[in-house]
Amino acid sequence: MSYRNLSATQLLAIKTLGELKNAGYQVKSIKQELRDNLIQKIKNKEKVFDGIWGYEDTVIPDIERAILSQHHINLLGLRGQAKTRIARLMVNLLDEYVPVVEGSELNDDPLQPLSRYAKDLITEKGDATPISWLHRDDRYTEKLATPDVSVADLIGDADPIKAATLKLPYSDERVIHFGLIPRSHRGIFVINELPDLQARIQVSLFNILQEGDIQIRGFKLRLPLDIQFVFTANPEDYTNRGSIVTPLKDRIDSQIVTHYPKTLEIGKRITLQEANIKPEQEELVTTNALIEDLIEQIAFEARQSEYVDAKSGVSARMTISAYENLISAAERRALLCGEEKTYVRVADLVGVIPAVCGKVELVYEGEVEGPVIVAQNLVGKAIRAQFLNFFPDPEKIKKLAKDKAGKNPYKPIIDWFMDGNIIDIFNDSSDADYSSRLRTIDGLDELVEKIYPTFEGREKLFMMEFVLHGLSEFSMISKKTLDQGLQFKDLTDSLFDLDNFKFEDEE
C-alpha cells in the first residue's frame, strides 16, 4: 500500500525512521502539498473555503490560482473582509499528519533534516531514529505585525542562557534560539497587517521569501526553510502608518484584493453565520427577513455615506455586532415585561447604535455626540431604502398636485396626525401596550391589511410600525427621539415645537 493511502491510524503507528522508509514515504514541499490537495478537492467538487461568502467568483479563484502556482500570497483589503479567516482555512489543504524527527524544534523532516539536533540524532540512531506526527492544525502560525516586533522575534538570535546551560561558545549554532518563522518550517506562516512592520524588519524577510534562507547575526547558517507565507494588509495602512517596502512586495508572488459583500443576501448570510446568538435568545426572540435586511442596509449606507471615512471601510463586524445588539434589545424588553416570547420591533434598532458608533470612522471627528447622530442617520437611511421594497413610494405621492381619490394610501394616517394626535413607541413597552398604541392610528391597520393580507399578529404589528418609520423618513410625519423611545406626530406641528426653540437670552 502506498504511503499516501495509509489511514491516520496506520500513520500514527509508524514510530521510527526505518518504518517510515518502508512505508514508501517521500519528501514533499508544503507548496506541493497544498497544490496536490487543492487539485484533489477541485476534482471532487469540494468546497475549499467553507463559510466564506461572496468571494466565489472573485477572491477564491484568485487564491486557488496562486496556490496552484505555488505562490506566496498577500491579501489586500479593508478591515472585516475575512482575510485572516481565509488564511486560517488554508490549513484544510494540508495533509492531516506529517512525520517529524521527535524532539526537533524546527519540525524536521526525517528524510531532509535541517537542525543540528535532528542531523546528529539521525547520524547516531539511523533507522531507529524516533519520529512523531504533526497534525495540520499545528502547522499554522500567525503573527500580528506591530512596531515592536523584532528580528529576533521572527528569525532568531543567540541565547546567552542556552549558551551558559550547555556550556557552548557563541560560535556554536546550538546556542541559537530560533524565532517564529524557522519554527514554522513545513507550515503556513501568516503576518497580519504587514505595512505596520518596520522597514528594517521587512528587509529581514527578503532571503526567506526568495531563497528560503535565514540570517542570524554572524552565524554561517543556511536553512532552506519550507514555508507557505500569507500576508494581509489594509490599503489605508500604506499612507497612514507605513508601507510595504518595494523589494519585499516584489518577492510576494500574488497580491489578491478582497472586498465587502456586494449584495444584502450575501451580507445577511455572513452576519447570521457569525453572530453569537444564544439558544435562549433564539427561543425568546422571533425575527424576520426585513429586520435582517435593515441591519445589512445600514452597512451599505455607511459605506456610501459622506460622513464615514471610506478609506477605513465599514467592517462586516459592524453588522454582526449590530444584529447581536438588536436581539439583545428585544430580549431585554421581554425580560423587563415578563414575557416568555417576543417579536422583534423596528424600535429595537435603537440597540444597534452603539455597534455602529464603535465600527465607523468619521471623516470629521467632532463632539462625542457626532457618531451617535451619524449612526441614527444611517439607520434612518436604511429604513428609507428598504421601505420602497414594501410600500408605495411616498415621494411620488407627494409630487401629486392634490390628493386624488384612491391615489394616496397614506392620507388617513397623515390626517390622523394632522388632527393633533401623537403616538409614543417606548423601547421597553409590553406587547399589549405596543399593540394598543399602533392600533389607535386611523388607516394604519387597513393599509397593512390591504397590501399584506396574509400578515397577522406580531408580524402585522411590525409592518404597521415600519410604516410610521418609513413615513417619517420621507418627511410625511415627524419622528422625535426621546430618552425612552420615539415619538411620532404631525410634521408641521414639529416645526413650531417651542420646546425645542431657544431664545437668545437663554443660557
C-alpha positions as CSV (number, residue, x, y, z in Angstrom):
1,M,0.0,0.0,0.0
2,S,1.3,3.5,-0.9
3,Y,2.2,5.8,2.0
4,R,-0.4,8.4,0.7
5,N,-3.1,5.8,1.0
6,L,-2.5,5.0,4.7
7,S,-5.1,5.9,7.2
8,A,-4.4,8.2,10.1
9,T,-4.3,5.2,12.5
10,Q,-1.8,3.4,10.3
11,L,0.4,6.5,10.0
12,L,0.4,7.1,13.8
13,A,1.5,3.5,14.2
14,I,4.8,4.3,12.5
15,K,7.3,5.2,15.1
16,T,10.8,5.0,13.6
17,L,12.7,6.3,10.5
18,G,13.1,2.8,9.2
19,E,9.4,2.1,9.4
20,L,8.7,5.4,7.6
21,K,11.1,4.4,4.8
22,N,9.4,1.0,4.4
23,A,6.1,2.7,4.1
24,G,7.3,4.4,1.0
25,Y,7.4,8.0,2.4
26,Q,8.9,10.7,0.2
27,V,9.6,14.3,0.9
28,K,7.1,16.8,-0.4
29,S,7.3,20.6,-0.1
30,I,4.4,22.4,1.6
31,K,3.6,24.3,-1.6
32,Q,3.4,21.0,-3.5
33,E,1.3,19.6,-0.7
34,L,-1.2,22.5,-0.9
35,R,-1.3,22.2,-4.7
36,D,-1.9,18.5,-4.7
37,N,-4.7,18.6,-2.1
38,L,-6.3,21.6,-3.9
39,I,-6.3,19.7,-7.2
40,Q,-8.0,16.7,-5.5
41,K,-10.6,18.9,-3.9
42,I,-11.4,20.7,-7.2
43,K,-11.7,17.3,-8.9
44,N,-14.1,16.1,-6.2
45,K,-16.1,19.4,-6.4
46,E,-15.4,20.0,-2.7
47,K,-15.7,23.5,-1.2
48,V,-12.2,24.6,-0.1
49,F,-13.0,27.8,1.9
50,D,-16.1,26.8,3.8
51,G,-18.0,29.7,5.4
52,I,-16.6,32.3,3.1
53,W,-19.4,34.0,1.2
54,G,-19.4,36.5,-1.7
55,Y,-15.9,35.5,-3.0
56,E,-16.9,32.5,-5.1
57,D,-16.3,34.3,-8.4
58,T,-13.7,36.9,-7.3
59,V,-11.3,36.3,-4.5
60,I,-11.4,32.5,-4.1
61,P,-10.5,31.7,-7.8
62,D,-7.5,34.1,-7.4
63,I,-6.4,32.3,-4.2
64,E,-6.7,28.9,-5.9
65,R,-4.7,30.1,-8.9
66,A,-2.0,31.3,-6.5
67,I,-1.9,28.0,-4.7
68,L,-1.7,26.1,-8.0
69,S,1.2,28.4,-9.0
70,Q,2.9,27.8,-5.6
71,H,3.0,31.5,-4.7
72,H,3.4,33.4,-1.5
73,I,0.2,35.5,-1.1
74,N,-0.7,38.9,0.1
75,L,-4.4,39.5,0.8
76,L,-5.1,43.2,0.4
77,G,-8.3,44.7,1.6
78,L,-10.1,46.9,4.2
79,R,-10.9,45.6,7.7
80,G,-13.5,43.0,8.2
81,Q,-13.1,41.3,4.7
82,A,-12.3,37.8,6.0
83,K,-8.6,38.0,5.1
84,T,-7.4,36.2,8.2
85,R,-10.3,33.7,8.0
86,I,-9.2,32.7,4.5
87,A,-5.6,32.3,5.7
88,R,-6.6,30.0,8.5
89,L,-8.8,27.9,6.2
90,M,-5.8,27.1,4.0
91,V,-4.8,24.7,6.8
92,N,-7.5,22.4,5.4
93,L,-5.4,21.9,2.3
94,L,-2.6,20.3,4.2
95,D,-2.1,16.6,4.8
96,E,-3.7,15.6,8.1
97,Y,-0.4,14.4,9.5
98,V,3.3,14.7,8.5
99,P,6.3,13.0,10.2
100,V,8.9,14.9,12.1
101,V,12.0,13.9,13.9
102,E,10.9,13.5,17.5
103,G,12.0,16.4,19.8
104,S,13.1,18.7,16.9
105,E,12.1,22.3,17.3
106,L,12.1,23.0,13.6
107,N,9.6,20.3,12.6
108,D,12.5,18.5,10.8
109,D,11.5,16.1,8.0
110,P,13.1,12.7,8.8
111,L,14.4,12.4,5.3
112,Q,15.5,16.0,5.0
113,P,16.6,17.3,8.4
114,L,17.6,20.9,8.9
115,S,18.5,21.4,12.6
116,R,21.8,20.3,14.2
117,Y,19.8,18.3,16.7
118,A,17.9,16.3,14.1
119,K,21.1,15.6,12.0
120,D,23.0,14.4,15.0
121,L,20.2,12.2,16.2
122,I,19.8,10.5,12.8
123,T,23.6,10.1,12.5
124,E,23.5,8.4,15.9
125,K,20.5,6.2,15.6
126,G,19.9,5.7,11.9
127,D,16.7,3.9,11.1
128,A,15.9,3.6,14.8
129,T,15.5,7.4,15.0
130,P,12.2,8.0,16.7
131,I,9.6,10.1,14.8
132,S,6.4,11.7,15.8
133,W,3.4,13.0,13.8
134,L,2.4,16.7,13.4
135,H,-1.2,17.5,12.8
136,R,-2.2,20.0,10.2
137,D,-3.7,22.3,12.9
138,D,-0.2,22.6,14.5
139,R,1.3,23.7,11.2
140,Y,-0.2,27.2,11.2
141,T,1.5,30.2,12.8
142,E,0.1,33.7,12.9
143,K,1.8,36.9,13.9
144,L,0.3,40.4,14.1
145,A,2.7,43.0,12.8
146,T,3.3,45.7,15.4
147,P,6.0,48.3,15.6
148,D,7.7,46.4,18.5
149,V,8.3,43.2,16.5
150,S,12.0,42.5,16.3
151,V,14.2,40.4,14.0
152,A,14.8,38.1,17.0
153,D,11.0,37.5,17.3
154,L,10.7,36.5,13.7
155,I,14.1,35.0,12.8
156,G,16.0,34.3,16.0
157,D,19.1,35.3,18.0
158,A,21.8,33.9,20.1
159,D,20.6,32.8,23.5
160,P,23.1,33.5,26.3
161,I,21.1,31.4,28.8
162,K,21.3,28.4,26.4
163,A,25.0,29.0,25.8
164,A,25.6,29.0,29.6
165,T,23.4,26.0,30.3
166,L,25.0,23.9,27.6
167,K,28.5,25.4,28.1
168,L,28.9,26.2,24.5
169,P,30.7,29.1,22.8
170,Y,28.7,31.7,20.9
171,S,30.2,30.4,17.7
172,D,28.3,27.1,18.1
173,E,25.0,27.2,16.2
174,R,23.3,25.3,19.0
175,V,23.1,28.5,21.1
176,I,20.6,29.9,18.6
177,H,17.1,30.5,19.8
178,F,15.0,30.3,16.7
179,G,12.2,32.7,16.1
180,L,8.7,32.1,14.8
181,I,9.5,31.7,11.2
182,P,12.1,28.9,11.5
183,R,9.7,27.1,13.9
184,S,7.1,27.3,11.2
185,H,9.2,25.1,8.9
186,R,6.8,22.9,6.8
187,G,3.9,25.1,7.8
188,I,1.8,28.2,6.9
189,F,3.1,31.4,8.4
190,V,0.8,34.4,8.4
191,I,1.8,38.1,9.1
192,N,-1.3,40.3,9.6
193,E,-1.1,44.0,8.8
194,L,2.2,43.7,7.1
195,P,2.7,47.5,6.5
196,D,2.8,48.0,10.3
197,L,6.1,46.0,10.3
198,Q,9.1,48.4,10.5
199,A,11.0,48.6,7.2
200,R,14.2,47.1,8.7
201,I,12.2,44.1,9.9
202,Q,10.6,43.7,6.4
203,V,14.2,43.6,5.0
204,S,15.0,40.6,7.1
205,L,12.3,38.7,5.2
206,F,13.9,39.1,1.8
207,N,16.1,36.0,1.8
208,I,13.4,33.8,3.3
209,L,10.9,34.6,0.6
210,Q,13.4,34.3,-2.3
211,E,15.9,31.6,-1.3
212,G,14.3,30.2,1.9
213,D,17.4,31.2,3.9
214,I,17.6,32.9,7.2
215,Q,20.4,35.1,8.6
216,I,21.1,35.3,12.3
217,R,23.9,37.7,13.4
218,G,27.3,36.3,12.4
219,F,26.4,32.6,12.1
220,K,27.3,30.8,8.9
221,L,24.0,29.1,8.7
222,R,21.9,28.0,5.8
223,L,18.5,26.7,6.5
224,P,16.4,26.0,3.3
225,L,13.1,26.6,5.1
226,D,9.9,25.2,3.5
227,I,7.2,27.7,4.4
228,Q,4.0,29.0,2.7
229,F,3.8,32.7,3.5
230,V,0.5,34.5,3.6
231,F,0.4,38.3,4.4
232,T,-2.6,40.5,5.0
233,A,-2.6,44.3,4.5
234,N,-5.0,47.2,4.6
235,P,-4.7,49.8,1.8
236,E,-5.2,52.5,4.4
237,D,-2.0,51.5,6.1
238,Y,0.0,52.3,3.0
239,T,-0.4,56.0,3.7
240,N,-1.4,56.4,7.3
241,R,1.0,54.2,9.2
242,G,3.5,52.6,6.9
243,S,4.0,50.7,3.7
244,I,5.4,47.5,2.3
245,V,9.0,48.1,1.1
246,T,9.2,47.6,-2.6
247,P,11.8,44.7,-2.7
248,L,9.6,42.8,-0.3
249,K,6.4,43.5,-2.3
250,D,8.3,42.3,-5.4
251,R,9.0,39.0,-3.7
252,I,5.4,38.3,-2.8
253,D,4.2,36.4,-5.9
254,S,0.4,37.1,-5.8
255,Q,-1.5,40.1,-4.4
256,I,-5.2,39.4,-4.1
257,V,-7.7,42.2,-3.5
258,T,-10.6,41.4,-1.2
259,H,-13.9,43.3,-1.0
260,Y,-17.1,43.8,1.0
261,P,-20.4,41.8,0.3
262,K,-21.9,43.1,-3.0
263,T,-25.5,42.2,-2.1
264,L,-27.7,42.2,1.0
265,E,-28.2,38.5,0.7
266,I,-24.5,37.7,1.0
267,G,-24.1,40.2,3.9
268,K,-27.1,38.6,5.7
269,R,-25.6,35.1,5.2
270,I,-22.3,36.3,6.8
271,T,-24.0,38.1,9.6
272,L,-26.3,35.2,10.6
273,Q,-23.4,32.8,10.3
274,E,-21.0,34.8,12.6
275,A,-23.4,36.4,15.1
276,N,-23.2,34.9,18.6
277,I,-26.9,34.4,19.3
278,K,-27.5,32.2,22.4
279,P,-30.0,29.4,22.2
280,E,-32.2,31.0,24.9
281,Q,-32.3,34.2,22.8
282,E,-33.4,32.3,19.7
283,E,-36.1,30.7,21.8
284,L,-37.3,34.0,23.2
285,V,-37.0,36.4,20.2
286,T,-38.6,35.9,16.8
287,T,-37.1,37.9,13.9
288,N,-38.0,38.3,10.2
289,A,-36.2,38.8,6.9
290,L,-36.9,42.6,6.9
291,I,-35.1,43.4,10.1
292,E,-32.1,41.4,8.8
293,D,-32.2,43.3,5.6
294,L,-32.3,46.6,7.6
295,I,-29.2,45.6,9.5
296,E,-27.3,44.9,6.3
297,Q,-28.7,48.1,4.7
298,I,-27.1,50.1,7.5
299,A,-23.7,48.8,6.4
300,F,-24.4,49.6,2.7
301,E,-25.5,53.1,3.7
302,A,-22.4,53.6,5.8
303,R,-20.1,52.6,3.0
304,Q,-21.7,55.3,0.8
305,S,-22.0,58.0,3.5
306,E,-20.1,61.2,3.1
307,Y,-19.7,61.3,6.8
308,V,-17.9,58.0,7.1
309,D,-14.3,57.6,6.1
310,A,-14.3,55.3,3.0
311,K,-10.6,54.6,3.4
312,S,-11.2,53.0,6.8
313,G,-14.0,50.9,5.5
314,V,-17.0,49.5,7.3
315,S,-16.2,46.1,8.7
316,A,-18.5,43.1,8.4
317,R,-18.1,43.0,12.2
318,M,-20.4,46.0,12.4
319,T,-23.4,44.2,11.1
320,I,-22.5,41.2,13.3
321,S,-22.4,43.3,16.4
322,A,-25.5,45.3,15.4
323,Y,-27.5,42.1,14.9
324,E,-26.4,40.8,18.3
325,N,-27.4,44.1,19.9
326,L,-30.7,44.0,18.1
327,I,-31.6,40.6,19.5
328,S,-30.4,41.7,23.0
329,A,-32.6,44.8,22.8
330,A,-35.6,42.6,22.2
331,E,-34.5,40.1,24.8
332,R,-34.1,42.9,27.4
333,R,-37.5,44.3,26.6
334,A,-39.2,40.9,27.0
335,L,-37.4,40.3,30.3
336,L,-38.5,43.6,31.7
337,C,-42.1,43.0,30.7
338,G,-42.1,39.4,32.0
339,E,-42.9,38.0,28.6
340,E,-41.9,34.5,27.6
341,K,-41.9,35.2,23.8
342,T,-41.5,38.4,21.9
343,Y,-41.3,39.6,18.3
344,V,-38.6,42.0,17.1
345,R,-39.6,45.6,16.5
346,V,-38.3,48.4,14.3
347,A,-37.9,50.3,17.6
348,D,-35.3,47.7,18.7
349,L,-32.9,49.2,16.2
350,V,-32.0,51.6,19.0
351,G,-29.9,48.8,20.2
352,V,-27.6,48.9,17.1
353,I,-26.5,52.5,17.7
354,P,-23.6,51.5,20.0
355,A,-22.4,48.9,17.5
356,V,-22.4,51.4,14.6
357,C,-20.7,54.1,16.6
358,G,-17.9,51.7,17.5
359,K,-17.3,50.5,14.0
360,V,-17.3,53.6,11.8
361,E,-14.6,56.2,11.4
362,L,-16.0,59.7,10.7
363,V,-14.4,62.0,8.1
364,Y,-14.6,64.8,10.6
365,E,-14.2,63.9,14.2
366,G,-16.3,66.3,16.3
367,E,-18.1,66.1,19.6
368,V,-18.9,62.8,21.3
369,E,-22.5,63.1,20.0
370,G,-21.2,63.1,16.4
371,P,-21.0,59.3,15.9
372,V,-24.4,58.8,17.6
373,I,-26.1,61.3,15.2
374,V,-24.4,59.7,12.2
375,A,-25.5,56.3,13.4
376,Q,-29.1,57.4,13.8
377,N,-29.0,58.9,10.3
378,L,-27.6,55.7,8.8
379,V,-30.4,53.7,10.5
380,G,-32.9,56.2,9.0
381,K,-31.4,55.9,5.5
382,A,-31.6,52.1,5.8
383,I,-35.3,52.3,6.7
384,R,-35.9,54.7,3.8
385,A,-34.2,52.4,1.3
386,Q,-36.0,49.3,2.4
387,F,-39.4,51.0,2.7
388,L,-39.6,51.3,-1.0
389,N,-39.4,47.5,-1.3
390,F,-42.6,47.0,0.7
391,F,-44.8,50.1,0.3
392,P,-45.7,52.7,-2.3
393,D,-43.1,55.4,-2.9
394,P,-44.1,58.5,-0.7
395,E,-42.0,60.8,-2.9
396,K,-44.2,60.0,-6.0
397,I,-47.3,60.6,-3.9
398,K,-46.1,63.9,-2.5
399,K,-45.5,65.1,-6.1
400,L,-49.2,65.0,-6.9
401,A,-50.6,68.4,-7.1
402,K,-53.5,67.4,-4.9
403,D,-54.9,64.2,-3.4
404,K,-56.9,62.2,-5.8
405,A,-59.4,59.6,-4.7
406,G,-57.6,56.3,-4.0
407,K,-54.2,57.7,-5.0
408,N,-52.8,58.4,-1.6
409,P,-52.9,55.3,0.6
410,Y,-51.2,57.2,3.5
411,K,-53.8,60.0,3.7
412,P,-55.9,58.6,6.6
413,I,-52.7,58.1,8.6
414,I,-51.4,61.6,7.9
415,D,-54.8,63.1,8.6
416,W,-54.8,61.4,12.0
417,F,-51.6,63.1,12.9
418,M,-52.7,66.4,11.4
419,D,-55.7,66.3,13.9
420,G,-53.1,66.8,16.7
421,N,-52.7,63.2,17.6
422,I,-49.3,62.0,18.9
423,I,-48.0,58.4,19.3
424,D,-45.1,57.3,21.6
425,I,-43.4,54.0,20.9
426,F,-41.3,53.2,24.0
427,N,-38.3,50.9,23.8
428,D,-39.4,48.7,26.7
429,S,-43.2,48.8,26.3
430,S,-45.1,45.5,26.7
431,D,-46.6,43.7,23.7
432,A,-50.1,44.7,24.8
433,D,-49.2,48.4,25.1
434,Y,-47.3,48.3,21.8
435,S,-50.3,46.8,20.0
436,S,-52.9,49.2,21.5
437,R,-50.8,52.3,20.6
438,L,-50.4,51.2,17.0
439,R,-54.0,50.2,16.5
440,T,-55.3,53.7,17.6
441,I,-53.9,55.2,14.4
442,D,-56.5,55.6,11.8
443,G,-55.8,53.9,8.5
444,L,-52.6,52.1,9.6
445,D,-54.1,48.7,10.2
446,E,-56.1,49.0,7.0
447,L,-53.0,49.9,4.9
448,V,-51.1,46.9,6.0
449,E,-54.1,44.7,5.7
450,K,-54.6,45.8,2.1
451,I,-51.0,45.3,1.0
452,Y,-50.2,42.2,3.1
453,P,-53.5,40.4,3.7
454,T,-51.8,37.3,5.0
455,F,-49.9,39.1,7.8
456,E,-51.4,38.9,11.2
457,G,-50.5,39.2,14.9
458,R,-47.0,40.4,15.7
459,E,-45.8,40.3,12.1
460,K,-48.6,42.7,11.1
461,L,-47.8,45.0,14.1
462,F,-44.1,45.1,12.9
463,M,-45.2,46.2,9.5
464,M,-47.5,48.8,11.0
465,E,-44.6,50.3,13.0
466,F,-42.4,50.1,9.9
467,V,-44.9,52.3,8.0
468,L,-44.6,55.0,10.7
469,H,-40.8,54.9,10.4
470,G,-40.9,55.0,6.7
471,L,-43.3,58.0,6.5
472,S,-41.1,59.9,8.9
473,E,-38.0,59.3,6.7
474,F,-39.9,60.6,3.7
475,S,-41.0,63.7,5.8
476,M,-44.7,62.9,5.7
477,I,-44.8,62.8,9.5
478,S,-42.4,63.7,12.2
479,K,-40.2,61.4,14.3
480,K,-38.5,62.6,17.5
481,T,-36.1,60.7,19.6
482,L,-37.0,60.5,23.3
483,D,-34.9,59.2,26.2
484,Q,-37.3,56.2,26.4
485,G,-38.2,55.7,22.8
486,L,-39.6,57.5,19.8
487,Q,-42.5,60.0,19.3
488,F,-44.4,60.3,16.0
489,K,-46.6,63.4,15.3
490,D,-47.6,65.8,12.6
491,L,-44.8,67.2,10.6
492,T,-46.0,70.9,10.6
493,D,-46.6,70.7,14.4
494,S,-43.0,69.7,15.0
495,L,-41.8,72.7,13.0
496,F,-43.4,75.0,15.6
497,D,-42.5,73.0,18.7
498,L,-41.5,75.7,21.1
499,D,-40.0,73.1,23.5
500,N,-37.1,72.9,21.1
501,F,-36.8,76.6,20.4
502,K,-34.1,78.5,22.4
503,F,-34.3,82.3,22.8
504,E,-31.1,84.4,22.5
505,D,-31.2,85.5,26.2
506,E,-31.4,81.9,27.4
507,E,-28.2,80.3,28.6
